[in-house]
Amino acid sequence: MTREDVRKQLAKNPLEWKEERGGATAQLQNLTRWLGVKYSITWGELSVKMHSNGDCITGYITAGYCDVTLKAKAEENRLDLVCRMLGVTE
């Protein structure tokens, strides 16, 4: 499997964003048995929270003025994450 194959598969099921007060979120619940991922756009900043068995890590991805661009960056981050989990390097 190549990175492009993974991209095509993910395109069939894009992130579903929920508009919330002050921003938007998209979740990947149970990405694996123990891992959940939540993307958030708040005040022009895109961040990701990864949580597993009570532990939580929050990472800043980027900032911008356009939600469409930030959502595309979240999709890129999701692609990177899934490729790493699958061991896809091409």
HUHUZI-V941630 format. One record per backbone hydrogen bond with DSSP energy under -0.5 kcal/mol. NH is the residue of the N-H (numbers start at 1). CO is the residue of the C=O. Records with the same first field share a line. If there is no record, write none. Layout:
BEGIN
NH=CO, CO
END
This chain:
BEGIN
6=2
7=3
8=4
9=5
10=6
11=7
12=8, 9
13=10
14=11
17=15
18=25
19=17
20=23
23=20
24=41
25=18
26=39
28=37
29=27
31=28, 35
32=35
36=51
37=28
38=49
39=26
40=47
41=24
42=40, 45
43=22
45=42
46=62
47=40, 45
48=59
49=38
50=57
51=36
52=55
55=52
57=50
59=48
61=46
62=46
64=44
67=65
70=66
71=67
72=68
73=69
74=70
75=71
76=72
77=73
78=74
79=75
80=76
81=77
82=78
83=79
84=80
85=81
86=82
87=83
88=83
89=87
END
